[in-house]
Amino acid sequence: MADNSDKKLVLVSGYYGFGNLGDEAILEELTNELKKLISPSQIVVLSNNPQQTKDAFGVEAVDRWKPANLLPLLSRAALFISGGGGLFQDTTGIKSTIFYGCQILMVRALGRKVCVYAQGIGPLKGEAARVLAKLSLQQANFITVRDRDSQKLLEEWNIASLLTADPVWCLEQTDIPGRALDQIAQLKAKPGLTVGLSLRKATNFSDKQLDDLVAVMDRSLALDTKLLLLPLQMEQDIGPLNRFGEQWQAKGRYAEFLHTDEIERPSQWLAILSQLDLLVGMRLHALIMSLSSGVPVVGLAYDPKVRHVLTQFKQPILNLTKDGDGSGTFKEWLPTMQTAVATRQQLAANAREEAESAKKLACQNFELLAKILLHAK
């Protein structure tokens, strides 16, 4: 790491370095904004893959799993940023809340300022997770949240917060890599809509529901539709996308995987998604990036955060049952999908209108950081 011994540092903690598009997109936009305020050598990310983070975003990074890396840096820290994303939740177990909560408590015990940054708080179903989240968030000096439900929860705990929006609304496109660019150009040169598909593993998304989705899209999309399969986080996405693609092609339909080998940054994904005519998706940030570019979406609401965005942007929702049994899914989804295809232009207009408001809200995250760091100098 560069010698920052005479400079104040900003430490950034989140679900970074795991190859998750949404979290990496948040980090890209956050580091872009921080670079306007301080030197890249003063930005230190706690990452699961420090070298990849350094190479992708041009900042410093250390191994998030080694607390010994953090302690000496804190002595020179002007600010510790926790977020963005959904760090305080127990959907995937209590470990996330313990990890990020204990970080905040340690940083505050050492007298350093903490900004909880553009987070979505919850779901927190277990009592232990709720207690730890409340205890740690009470210690933060500044909190911004990305949705009203998170702010309501903090209000119940008498914790003040600023309602903003996800930082990714402010992310700007960068050039699509050559191989993917050529692939998309060839697809768009052919007749028919170019439709993107973003799927992921989820406990409430069963094989039966995936099969129903194939049938619903087959009934709703014209025969000349070109389907682009989008593995945004390969490990979680490749299984459902493979299953869908095999069934789609068995029906005599066209589908191909996006060439992702040259994609290095989320801002390139943003440019790719802007080329679609429609996205059918599960991943929150695939939906956000598409809507940000005025591309209409049909969302599979596997999580409250996805439902929130779809509702806000007046985009169609395919409901997933809690247990994933999928009973009645086809009959419920078919009219929703058919209407979405028929009203695609109006959905795009809705997206463009709401995106402007979301971008203005998201800018408040950066305005707060600027004030904090100006005061810290």
N, C-alpha and C positions, 0 to 999 in steps of 0.2 A: 504494500500500500504506500502511496505517496506520503512524504513527510509533511504532516499538517500540524506540527508541534506549536506553531505560533498562530494558528488560525482556529476560529470557532467552527465546530462541526454541526451538521444536521444529520441525525441518525434516522433511518427509515426502516420500519418493521412492518411486515405483512406477509401474505402467502406468496412470497416472491422466489423465483428460481425453480419452480416446479413445472414450468411449461404450460400453465393455465392461461389461456388467452386473456380472460377478463382481468386477472390480477396483473399480468404483464402490461396490459394496456393502461391500467391505472398508474403503474410505475413509470411507464414511458411518459405519460402526460405530466405526472408529478415532477419527474426529474427535468423535463423540458422547462417547466415553470420555475423550479428552484435554480436552474442555471441562469435565469434572468436576474437572480438576486445574489447569488454567491458563486464562487468558482466550483467547477465540477469536482475538483479534488477535495472540497469540503463536504460533499454529499457522500454518505456512507450507508449502503443498503445491507441489511441483514438478510442473507440469501441462502437458499438451499444449494445453489450452484453459483458461487461467487464469480468464477471466471466468465461464465456465460453472461451474467449480469453486467460485469465490467465491459465486456466486448459489445453487448447489444446497446447499452445506454450511455457509455462513456463516463461512468462515475466510479467511485470506489465501492468495494463490497467485501464483506467478511462472512464467514460461516455462521449461520444463525444458530447452529446446534452447539456452539462452543461459547458458553457465557464468559469465559476468560477473555475472549475477543472484545466483549462489550464493555467490561469494567474500565479499562484504561481509556477507551474512547469517551465514556461518559464524563470524565473529568474535564474534557475540552468541548463538551456539547452545549450549543446554544439552545437546541430544541431536539426533542425525541418525538417523531411522528409515528403514530400507530394507525396503520391503514393505508389506503382505503380497503373496501371490500366488506365481507361479512365475517369478521373475525370472532365476534362474540355470539356464538350459537352452539347448540348442542345437537343439531340434526345428525352430525357425524360423530357424536360423542362429546364428552366434556373436555377432552384434551385441548381443543383449540382455545376454549375460554380460560383454562388453567394457564396455558402457555402465554397468551397475550395479556391476560390479567396480571400474572406475576411479573411480567416485564414492566408494566406500568407501575406496579407497587414498588419494584426495585428502583426504577428510575426516580420516582418521587422521593423515596427514602434517601436517595443520594442528593436530593435538592435540585434536580434538573426539571425543566418545564416539559410538559407533555401536551401534545395536540392529538386528540383522537380525530382522525381525518376522514370525512366523507364516508362514514361507515353505515352499514345497515345492521341494526342491533336486533338479534333474535333470528329464528325462534329460540326461546329458552324455556324448555318444558320442565326440566329438572330443577328442584329446589336448590341444590348445591351450585349449579351453573348460574342461576339467577342471583344467588347471594354473592358469589365471587364477581360476577359481572358488575353488579351494583357497587360493591366495595371498591373495585378498581376504577370504575368510571367516575366515581365520586372524587377520586384523587386527581383526575385530569384537569389541567389549567384551561384548556380550550377544547370544545367538542363541536364538530359539524357532522350532520347526519344526512343521508341521501334520500330519505323518504319520511313521510308524515307518521307512519306507524312507529318508526324508531323514535321519533321525537315524542310521541305520546307515551311510550314506555318510559323514557327518561323523565318525562313530566310526572309520571306516577311515583318515581323515585326522588322527586324534587331535585333533579339534575338539569341545569340549564344547557341548552344546545342551540345551534344555528342550523336551520333547515336550508340545505343547499341542494345539490344534485350530484350524480356520479361524475367524477372528473373526466371520464371517457367522452362525455358529450363535447368536450373542448378539444379532443385530439384531432389533429389534422393529418390528412392523407400524405403518404410518401409513395414513391414510385413502386409499381408492381414489378417483381423480378421477372426477368425475360421469359423463362419457361412458362410460368403461370400466365403472363401477359399474352403470349402467343396462343395458349390454350383457350383463354377467354375470348380472344379475338376470333378464333376459328368457330367457337360455339355461337357467338353473337352474329356471325355472318350467315348462319343457317336460319331458315324460317322457324318461327315459333318462339315462345317465351323461354327465357333462361331462368330456371328456378333453382335456388340453393336449398340444401337440406342440412340442417344441423341437429344431430341427435347425440345423446349421451346415455350412459347407464344411470338408472335411478331406481330406487326401490319401488316407486309407484308407477313405473313404466314397464309393463310386462310384455312378453313376447306376443301375447294375444293382442294387446293394444298396438304394438308395432305392425302386426299383420293387418289389423283394421286400418291403420294409417296408409299402408300400401293400397288397400282396396279403395279407400276414400279418395286418395290422390289420383288413382287410376280412373275413377268415375268423374273426377272434377276437372282434370287438366286435359287439354287438347292433345291429340296423338302426336303432334310435332313438338311437344314440349321437350326441352333439353334439361335434364336434371344434373346438377353439379353437387357432388357429395363433399361435405366440408368437415374434415377431421380437425377440430380446433384444439382438442387435447387428445392426442392420438390414443393413449392408453384407455381412456374412458369412452371414446367415441367410435373407435374402429369396429368393435363388435356389432353394435346396432346398425351402423352404416353398411357393413358388409351384408348383414341379414336382409336389410331393406333393398340394397342394390341387387342382390341375387333374385329376390322375388320380383322386383321391378323389371329386370331384364327377362325373366321367365315369362312375363306378360307381353314380351315383344317391345318393351319400352326402352328408351335410351337413357343411360346414366353413366357418368364417369367420375372418378375421384379427382379433386383438384391436386395439381402438382405442388406440393408444399415444401419440397426439399430446399428451395432457395429463399424461403420466407424467413426473415430474421427478426422482424419487429411487428408489433400489433398494428402500427399505422399502415403497414402494407396490407394487412387483412382488411382494414377499413376501406382502402382503395378497391380491393377485390369485391367486397360486399356491395359497394356502390354500383357495380356493373350489373347486378341482378335485376330482374323484373319483379321478383317476389322471393321472399325467404320463408320457408317453413322451418321453425326452429324451437329448440329447447333452451339453449345456452343464453343466459341473460345478456352477455356482451355481444353475442352475434346479433341479437335483437336490437340492442342499443346502437351498434355500429350501422346496421341497416337503416334503422329509423333516422339516425343522424344524417344520412345521405338522402333521405326522402324515399327510401325503398319500402314498400308495404310488407307487412309480415303476417303470418299466421303462427301463433305461439302455442306450444304445449306447456301448460302451466303446472310444471312438476314442483314448483316452489313458490311461496308467497311473493318473493321479490320479482319473479317473472310475471305473475298475475298483476302486480302493482303497475309495472311498466305498460303492459298491454292495455289495462284499463285506462291509464292516464292518456295513452296515445290513441284510444278508440280503435284498437286493432282486435281482430277476432281471436277468441280463446278456445282451444281444444282442452276440455277438462280431463284431468287424470284422477281416478279414484285413489283413495288413500292406500288400499291394499293391492292396487294394480290388477284387479280381476278382469277389468275391461268389459263388464256386462253392459250391453246396450251402447257400447262406444260407437259402433259404425253408424247406427241410426241417429245418434246425437251429433256426430262429427260431420256427416255428409252434407247437410244443408249449410252448416257453418263454412265449410271449405268451398262449396259451390258459390255461395254468396260472396265470399272473399275474392274469388277469381273474377266474378262478374263485376264487382265494385272496386277493382284494383286501383283505378285512378283516384277515386275518392279517398281510399285508404292512404294513398301516397300523399294527397293534399293534407290529410289529417296529420300525417307524420311530419311534414315540413313545417306546419304551423306550430305544433307542440315542441318540435326540436329547438326552435328559436328561444322559447321560454326556458327550456331545460339548459341550454348553453349559458344563458344569462345567470341562472341560479348556480350553475357549476363554477362560474367565474368567481363567485364569492369565496370559494375555497382558497383560491390563490390570493385574493385580496387580503384575507385574514393572515395567511402565511407571510405576506409582504409586511404587514403591520407588526407581526410578532418579531420578525427578523430585523426590521428597522429599529425596533425598540431594544433588541438584544445587542446591537452594535455599540 
